[in-house]
Amino acid sequence: MYEIYVAAGFEAAHRLVGDFGPATRTHGHTYRMEVIVRGERLMNDGTLYDIGRLRPAVEELAASLHYRDLNEVPDLAGTNTTAEAVAHYCWDKLAPSLNDQGLDSLTVRIWENSQVYAAREDSLA
């Protein structure tokens, strides 16, 4: 199995709903988004996927969340903006352009700090 990794960061605010103590108040994180694509086979040029295409897509997605209140982002509004929900949102934004590219899976990790992350991993159609 081969894999390619790209990371990008963004600053964003959010608030959680439920029994999350102080996290129910608006607060911010310096998020780190890690994106990993995996596949069994390399293309004829010896690559799994063009990292020159993956990096801009990841950076563009991170930029769209930078200095935003995640609770106000379309497709996240009305969602409890946990790290799991943000990972799901980012996975859904990236996956369509990666389908039918010979890749097996996509993993998106959302780090809220250097010790805590949530991830979504799923196969690509």
Helices and strands as residue ranges (DSSP letters): E 2-14, G 21-24, E 27-39, H 51-65, E 68-69, G 70-72, H 83-98, E 105-113, E 116-123
